[in-house]
Amino acid sequence: MDTKITLTEEQIPRQWYNIIPDMPGPLHPVINPRTLQPVTPDDLLPIFPMAIVEQEVSNQRWIDIPDEVRDIYRLWRPAPLFRARRLEQALGTPAKIYYKFEGVSPAGSHKPNSAIPQAYFNKKAGIRRLATETGAGQWGSSLALACSMFGLECTVYMVKVSCTQKPYRKSMMQLWGANVIPSPSEFTNAGRSILAHDPDNLGSLGIAISEAVEDAATHDDTNYALGSVLNHVCLHQTVIGLEAKEQLKIAGDYPDVVIACCGGGSNFAGLAFPFIADRATGKQVRCLAVEPASCPTLTKGIYAFDYGDTAKMAPIAMMYTLGHDFMPPGIHAGGLRYHGESPLVSQLYAAGAIEAKSYKQNACFEGAVLFARSEGIVPAPESSHAVRAAIDEAMLAKEEGKERTILFGLSGHGQLDMGAYDAYLSGNLEDYEYPEEKIREALERLPKVSL
Amino acid sequence: MDTKITLTEEQIPRQWYNIIPDMPGPLHPVINPRTLQPVTPDDLLPIFPMAIVEQEVSNQRWIDIPDEVRDIYRLWRPAPLFRARRLEQALGTPAKIYYKFEGVSPAGSHKPNSAIPQAYFNKKAGIRRLATETGAGQWGSSLALACSMFGLECTVYMVKVSCTQKPYRKSMMQLWGANVIPSPSEFTNAGRSILAHDPDNLGSLGIAISEAVEDAATHDDTNYALGSVLNHVCLHQTVIGLEAKEQLKIAGDYPDVVIACCGGGSNFAGLAFPFIADRATGKQVRCLAVEPASCPTLTKGIYAFDYGDTAKMAPIAMMYTLGHDFMPPGIHAGGLRYHGESPLVSQLYAAGAIEAKSYKQNACFEGAVLFARSEGIVPAPESSHAVRAAIDEAMLAKEEGKERTILFGLSGHGQLDMGAYDAYLSGNLEDYEYPEEKIREALERLPKVSL
């Protein structure tokens, strides 16, 4: 009666799964925001190494994981798969609940799964420094860790207000040797132009992206790294689902439903894509993306071409979006704040190949507290969305008196997010639902792409 | 070439190793502070269940771990053993460095190894609530977790100043359902008498111990739980060393030296005692306890009968001590602040069976930063003492041009201690060495025990 299913280092996947050849139809082109024409490799090479550009558009189903990347993965992978027996008991459900725990990475989340290969491919391409942006700091700390492993310098433009609100993640980046710059900053044109109008600007993810991209584009020895959304990031994260499949095989089980929280989409993609691949062999598995009601990209957004950032400097992609000038409400506790969505995840959702659901945050924290008190682990606020949805699936099974096998992704631990738990436990966490009329307004501001 | 050696759940130890029958000579009696006569079981039963009292004095070498305890251990045990290949490379040492990582527990440290069985034995004895004290919160959060797993109520007297300085660990306890009371409080005579003289008293571990013991002693349904020092706590922690031995066997290795940080002693005991047991079979392994220069109990303290707490209410034990009114300097960043030392560890040290060494904190953080930048994991400030000592052993091997096998205990992660890293990285961490004259003064205040 195993509770925790572990694999050996030998069983760390040797290849990432690339869903592109298995997509329902061809990919939409990515559009250059200046020319409004499809992006070419030449547009991307100033900020990404060739290996990453190739992965972004590859039609190869399996892509080798370099030994140097697997060597670093060994520091925490294979990540454990747990059977949540104590949670099942607490719920009195006939459902079997499994969760894949990615909080065992040194940064405490799944993000290093992509940070490590991105650092590696850049190092191999002769790059000396990586620039990136971070909000709450999950991605920034993961890239700082990755750069430290490969001897790269790392510059993180961190949303200014987060530097104050999340000082611990800032410290982790510095511990791993990164240079953390509060954004907007005086170091870029993008930053300076904001500060010229508004010296007290507290920053946003959109502004920080613009600064990091500009930094990379204007320095020959520097590239840019993004922590979600793009195809190659989804690709790297598939180690999650590939391992989970092996572990469920050991348990003699297969999920009826796979559940993961969804912001930019790479965490959901990482767990779900390898299961979606099984559909070719006739296996039926539902895949459920869970997002916050305060940033309901899939459940309330529209499927359209939109800018990747607020400043309209990042490429335009066909994706679910709330509008590139979306500002998440300040009361929202846990990540998952991006206005858009991975184009791959978006296309699957538009094709009806996956499901989506949104939750208000109090419901998520309620689930997370029940989880922590039965399974011990404190979920990251982001992961609490998947916890909540898994609990609801298990309770539905109970109502229906049916067994079912649920797999969800516990993408990170929440030990650095205790402030949000405090707010929940003291009844001070406000719920917020993103209003439909705001989305209708945002429609007016989408780029006009005609191909 | 394995980096991480994992065991299966089946390999979680089925028995704890009790070192008492293998000690160099009989144990010294523990003394009742009121009568100055040896403690009897009747003195202890108001605050501990019989099973724990029996473990405290048992002469049985192996003590069964109940299935109910192993079932909770499964949530994170077996804990991984790592070969620190990247650290070895960074040091250029011929030494092989292994570390046993206990930071994978839900509370982030080794403390739940004893919190879980303590909660279990109390639950089984019909106890409804446990009371304890906590300083920085490592032990309090572990006991809160354990009580949550067994449906016990939990009251934690937390040093008042720590409630403000370590709010996240307080939140973790509350998340797991504990009632956290800033100490000194109005809930106990001990607390009230302090507040009557000094309403703004910020608390100390000694005062918090007094409050928790009084709470337990004055409520029939409530017992007390201690997180280190006592024999049964050392016993429970031996799962660390027992697993490490199995893992090293898989690696085909055996340590020349075992290194662990040492405060109250249970972490050191947990890793080292199972290796000390091997000496009976002729194996020679050095065991090194590492402590802060600001609380140098073994390296500068004296071996004498002393009170377990500042208020002279806890039993008197023969141990290394800095004097029961020892106040650790405020500048000291990481735990390990107890004035005394596990009587078992003390007796071994007095007999020359183990070694001890102290480090100033900047040297420890220097080692921890090197470790984090090569191995990824952020060490707890407590664990950084072992990291530093392991690095020095490895560098000595390099100087001597000799191979040697080093095993050290990474007792916890430091993600909730980033403030201390900030202070170190910005050059604001002060070193402090506890002055010898203070220890000589403290000698005057030891209890006069004559048996």
Interface residues (C-beta under 8 A of the other chain):
Chain A: D2 T3 K4 T6 T8 E9 D71 I72 R74 L75 W76 F82 R86 V104 S105 P106 G108 L145 S148 M149 P167 Y168 S171 M172 Q174 L175 W176 G177 V369 A372 R373 E375 G376 I377 V378 Q415 L416 M418 G419 Y421 D422 L425
Chain B: D2 T3 K4 T6 T8 E9 D71 I72 R74 L75 W76 F82 R86 V104 S105 P106 G108 L145 S148 M149 P167 Y168 S171 M172 Q174 L175 W176 G177 V369 A372 R373 E375 G376 I377 V378 Q415 L416 M418 G419 Y421 D422 L425
